[in-house]
Amino acid sequence: MLAHLRELLEEGFHVVIVKDVTAAPRDPKLGDGYKAALSNFGYITNAVLSTDEAIATMG
């Protein structure tokens, strides 16, 4: 997924992740993939927003 996000950024798109409609695995041994994904998204996207925040920016 990060490769797709990176490609979109390189093509000039404004990339936003809506965090409360995004999923990732949580494993007792490996940790919380969701938190790791949100951290990574924060570095590679223009914004990480909640659904309410995303709707507010579009309206």
VMD Tcl script that builds the backbone (N, CA, C; Angstrom):
set m [mol new atoms 177]
animate dup $m
set s [atomselect $m all]
$s set {name element resname resid chain x y z} {
  {N N MET 1 A 0.815 -1.189 0.000}
  {CA C MET 1 A 0.000 0.000 0.000}
  {C C MET 1 A 0.863 1.259 0.000}
  {N N LEU 2 A 1.953 1.249 0.755}
  {CA C LEU 2 A 2.802 2.434 0.807}
  {C C LEU 2 A 3.386 2.764 -0.558}
  {N N ALA 3 A 3.677 1.742 -1.354}
  {CA C ALA 3 A 4.203 1.994 -2.698}
  {C C ALA 3 A 3.178 2.731 -3.547}
  {N N HIS 4 A 1.913 2.374 -3.417}
  {CA C HIS 4 A 0.856 3.059 -4.163}
  {C C HIS 4 A 0.730 4.510 -3.700}
  {N N LEU 5 A 0.788 4.724 -2.395}
  {CA C LEU 5 A 0.701 6.086 -1.869}
  {C C LEU 5 A 1.860 6.931 -2.380}
  {N N ARG 6 A 3.047 6.359 -2.340}
  {CA C ARG 6 A 4.238 7.072 -2.805}
  {C C ARG 6 A 4.104 7.435 -4.289}
  {N N GLU 7 A 3.624 6.484 -5.083}
  {CA C GLU 7 A 3.455 6.741 -6.510}
  {C C GLU 7 A 2.459 7.874 -6.754}
  {N N LEU 8 A 1.354 7.872 -6.019}
  {CA C LEU 8 A 0.374 8.945 -6.168}
  {C C LEU 8 A 0.971 10.302 -5.812}
  {N N LEU 9 A 1.763 10.347 -4.747}
  {CA C LEU 9 A 2.426 11.596 -4.375}
  {C C LEU 9 A 3.379 12.059 -5.465}
  {N N GLU 10 A 4.135 11.117 -6.024}
  {CA C GLU 10 A 5.074 11.455 -7.095}
  {C C GLU 10 A 4.355 11.966 -8.337}
  {N N GLU 11 A 3.115 11.523 -8.545}
  {CA C GLU 11 A 2.313 11.979 -9.680}
  {C C GLU 11 A 1.624 13.318 -9.403}
  {N N GLY 12 A 1.793 13.837 -8.191}
  {CA C GLY 12 A 1.256 15.153 -7.867}
  {C C GLY 12 A -0.087 15.175 -7.160}
  {N N PHE 13 A -0.582 14.000 -6.759}
  {CA C PHE 13 A -1.855 13.945 -6.047}
  {C C PHE 13 A -1.675 14.351 -4.593}
  {N N HIS 14 A -2.710 14.922 -4.011}
  {CA C HIS 14 A -2.780 15.207 -2.574}
  {C C HIS 14 A -3.368 13.949 -1.928}
  {N N VAL 15 A -2.582 13.249 -1.126}
  {CA C VAL 15 A -2.979 11.942 -0.594}
  {C C VAL 15 A -3.380 12.070 0.873}
  {N N VAL 16 A -4.602 11.603 1.169}
  {CA C VAL 16 A -5.137 11.643 2.532}
  {C C VAL 16 A -5.606 10.241 2.910}
  {N N ILE 17 A -5.263 9.798 4.098}
  {CA C ILE 17 A -5.758 8.536 4.651}
  {C C ILE 17 A -6.852 8.866 5.662}
  {N N VAL 18 A -7.974 8.172 5.562}
  {CA C VAL 18 A -9.051 8.321 6.549}
  {C C VAL 18 A -8.874 7.183 7.552}
  {N N LYS 19 A -8.402 7.542 8.742}
  {CA C LYS 19 A -7.914 6.545 9.693}
  {C C LYS 19 A -8.979 5.652 10.313}
  {N N ASP 20 A -10.209 6.112 10.418}
  {CA C ASP 20 A -11.203 5.258 11.058}
  {C C ASP 20 A -11.938 4.356 10.071}
  {N N VAL 21 A -11.485 4.319 8.833}
  {CA C VAL 21 A -11.980 3.339 7.863}
  {C C VAL 21 A -10.803 2.544 7.282}
  {N N THR 22 A -9.699 2.529 8.035}
  {CA C THR 22 A -8.488 1.808 7.650}
  {C C THR 22 A -8.268 0.697 8.664}
  {N N ALA 23 A -7.809 -0.450 8.191}
  {CA C ALA 23 A -7.602 -1.581 9.092}
  {C C ALA 23 A -6.192 -2.145 8.929}
  {N N ALA 24 A -5.733 -2.803 9.963}
  {CA C ALA 24 A -4.456 -3.513 9.946}
  {C C ALA 24 A -4.499 -4.563 11.048}
  {N N PRO 25 A -3.681 -5.604 10.941}
  {CA C PRO 25 A -3.719 -6.670 11.951}
  {C C PRO 25 A -3.131 -6.233 13.285}
  {N N ARG 26 A -3.651 -6.835 14.328}
  {CA C ARG 26 A -3.099 -6.676 15.674}
  {C C ARG 26 A -2.727 -8.061 16.156}
  {N N ASP 27 A -1.462 -8.241 16.526}
  {CA C ASP 27 A -0.959 -9.551 16.932}
  {C C ASP 27 A -0.292 -9.431 18.292}
  {N N PRO 28 A -0.598 -10.355 19.225}
  {CA C PRO 28 A -0.005 -10.276 20.564}
  {C C PRO 28 A 1.526 -10.331 20.554}
  {N N LYS 29 A 2.092 -11.046 19.609}
  {CA C LYS 29 A 3.556 -11.176 19.555}
  {C C LYS 29 A 4.205 -10.090 18.705}
  {N N LEU 30 A 3.571 -9.741 17.609}
  {CA C LEU 30 A 4.179 -8.792 16.676}
  {C C LEU 30 A 3.798 -7.342 16.950}
  {N N GLY 31 A 2.742 -7.127 17.698}
  {CA C GLY 31 A 2.345 -5.765 18.043}
  {C C GLY 31 A 1.128 -5.282 17.274}
  {N N ASP 32 A 0.895 -4.001 17.372}
  {CA C ASP 32 A -0.284 -3.369 16.807}
  {C C ASP 32 A 0.021 -2.816 15.415}
  {N N GLY 33 A -0.372 -3.551 14.405}
  {CA C GLY 33 A -0.140 -3.137 13.028}
  {C C GLY 33 A -0.885 -1.877 12.657}
  {N N TYR 34 A -2.030 -1.646 13.283}
  {CA C TYR 34 A -2.822 -0.443 13.007}
  {C C TYR 34 A -2.051 0.812 13.412}
  {N N LYS 35 A -1.501 0.806 14.622}
  {CA C LYS 35 A -0.729 1.965 15.079}
  {C C LYS 35 A 0.513 2.169 14.214}
  {N N ALA 36 A 1.151 1.072 13.832}
  {CA C ALA 36 A 2.326 1.164 12.962}
  {C C ALA 36 A 1.946 1.742 11.602}
  {N N ALA 37 A 0.812 1.296 11.059}
  {CA C ALA 37 A 0.361 1.799 9.762}
  {C C ALA 37 A 0.069 3.299 9.837}
  {N N LEU 38 A -0.620 3.736 10.880}
  {CA C LEU 38 A -0.921 5.163 11.016}
  {C C LEU 38 A 0.356 5.985 11.126}
  {N N SER 39 A 1.329 5.463 11.840}
  {CA C SER 39 A 2.618 6.150 11.947}
  {C C SER 39 A 3.272 6.280 10.579}
  {N N ASN 40 A 3.304 5.192 9.829}
  {CA C ASN 40 A 3.887 5.221 8.488}
  {C C ASN 40 A 3.119 6.158 7.566}
  {N N PHE 41 A 1.801 6.120 7.625}
  {CA C PHE 41 A 0.983 6.991 6.792}
  {C C PHE 41 A 1.282 8.458 7.082}
  {N N GLY 42 A 1.538 8.763 8.344}
  {CA C GLY 42 A 1.847 10.139 8.725}
  {C C GLY 42 A 3.099 10.674 8.056}
  {N N TYR 43 A 4.031 9.779 7.719}
  {CA C TYR 43 A 5.270 10.190 7.060}
  {C C TYR 43 A 5.120 10.311 5.546}
  {N N ILE 44 A 4.208 9.566 4.961}
  {CA C ILE 44 A 4.169 9.491 3.497}
  {C C ILE 44 A 2.963 10.169 2.859}
  {N N THR 45 A 1.948 10.508 3.632}
  {CA C THR 45 A 0.762 11.143 3.055}
  {C C THR 45 A 0.726 12.632 3.408}
  {N N ASN 46 A -0.174 13.343 2.774}
  {CA C ASN 46 A -0.338 14.757 3.102}
  {C C ASN 46 A -1.102 14.948 4.402}
  {N N ALA 47 A -1.974 13.979 4.752}
  {CA C ALA 47 A -2.748 14.085 5.988}
  {C C ALA 47 A -3.329 12.731 6.372}
  {N N VAL 48 A -3.513 12.558 7.677}
  {CA C VAL 48 A -4.226 11.397 8.222}
  {C C VAL 48 A -5.377 11.977 9.030}
  {N N LEU 49 A -6.600 11.760 8.535}
  {CA C LEU 49 A -7.775 12.398 9.126}
  {C C LEU 49 A -8.816 11.376 9.574}
  {N N SER 50 A -9.700 11.786 10.453}
  {CA C SER 50 A -10.874 10.987 10.787}
  {C C SER 50 A -11.916 11.213 9.690}
  {N N THR 51 A -12.957 10.405 9.677}
  {CA C THR 51 A -14.032 10.590 8.697}
  {C C THR 51 A -14.648 11.975 8.832}
  {N N ASP 52 A -14.931 12.410 10.056}
  {CA C ASP 52 A -15.530 13.720 10.279}
  {C C ASP 52 A -14.620 14.830 9.764}
  {N N GLU 53 A -13.321 14.708 10.005}
  {CA C GLU 53 A -12.376 15.725 9.531}
  {C C GLU 53 A -12.316 15.753 8.004}
  {N N ALA 54 A -12.328 14.577 7.387}
  {CA C ALA 54 A -12.276 14.500 5.924}
  {C C ALA 54 A -13.528 15.132 5.305}
  {N N ILE 55 A -14.681 14.843 5.885}
  {CA C ILE 55 A -15.939 15.422 5.380}
  {C C ILE 55 A -15.930 16.934 5.542}
  {N N ALA 56 A -15.443 17.401 6.668}
  {CA C ALA 56 A -15.404 18.846 6.914}
  {C C ALA 56 A -14.492 19.570 5.918}
  {N N THR 57 A -13.395 18.940 5.520}
  {CA C THR 57 A -12.487 19.593 4.572}
  {C C THR 57 A -13.060 19.591 3.152}
  {N N MET 58 A -13.966 18.657 2.849}
  {CA C MET 58 A -14.566 18.610 1.521}
  {C C MET 58 A -15.756 19.552 1.392}
  {N N GLY 59 A -16.362 19.899 2.523}
  {CA C GLY 59 A -17.579 20.691 2.481}
  {C C GLY 59 A -17.279 22.125 2.475}
}
mol reanalyze $m
mol bondsrecalc $m
mol representation Tube
mol addrep $m
